[in-house]
Amino acid sequence: MIDLSGRAALVTGSSRGIGAATARLLAKAGADVAVHYRKSRPEAEEVAAHVERQGRRAVLLQTDLRDLQAAAVLPRAAFEALGRLDILVNNAGIWTQGRLEDLSLETWQETMRLNLDAVFVVTQAALPLLQRTGHGVIVNVASTAALRGEPEHVAYAASKGALVSFTKTLAVELAPRLRVNAVAPGWVETDMVLPELGRIPRRAEIEHAIPRGRVASPEEVAGPILFLVSDLARHITGEILDVNGGALLCG
């Protein structure tokens, strides 16, 4: 029912986790995919190979998004390789820890640079390319931390809170030409949070707080992203779609 044939997507941070699952699912739905990575080339190559096995085109793009000048040319590189750009999924990010009194300015700035500044730069650069197609759509990957706060992760929560506001503002500013939405995952089984989930008592505590009783898989976040970029969601913009198993009910 969802058909993205003839469309092209750029998914940042798509060598692992939610980004990789999203790239694979978009390809299954018919989209060509620019697979972006910073340093995990073998994993990115595996994702690209999966895209090609679906009969779709894939291009590998290596960029450290903390270098904002490099980030600014990423959408153009995807466009030139694939011939068009219809979908932008801003997924790349970092999960930093630290109580306010212990948090260094460097950690704060690095978190904002990747989780927020790079999203701004990439989105701004992608804008004229997305507007050409008639199907332009942006999905940002936020977090439940943006909506309820997350103790000892103040920089991360603040960056994702700003991303929510960024999403809602652009949805109005860019309508009706483009749609802009976000997903806000809760706990997801990814490398980013593996150290926390690997602690058995902590994992049990986390799962007890989730009505569905478990941590999500990356594919369970990729599915809602696929929906939001599809024509099934063509009258949805400015939405923050919570994907947390019922742990936070704010819809």
Order of alpha helices (4+ residues) and beta strands (2+ residues): beta-alpha-beta-alpha-beta-alpha-alpha-beta-alpha-alpha-beta-alpha-alpha-beta-alpha-alpha-alpha-beta
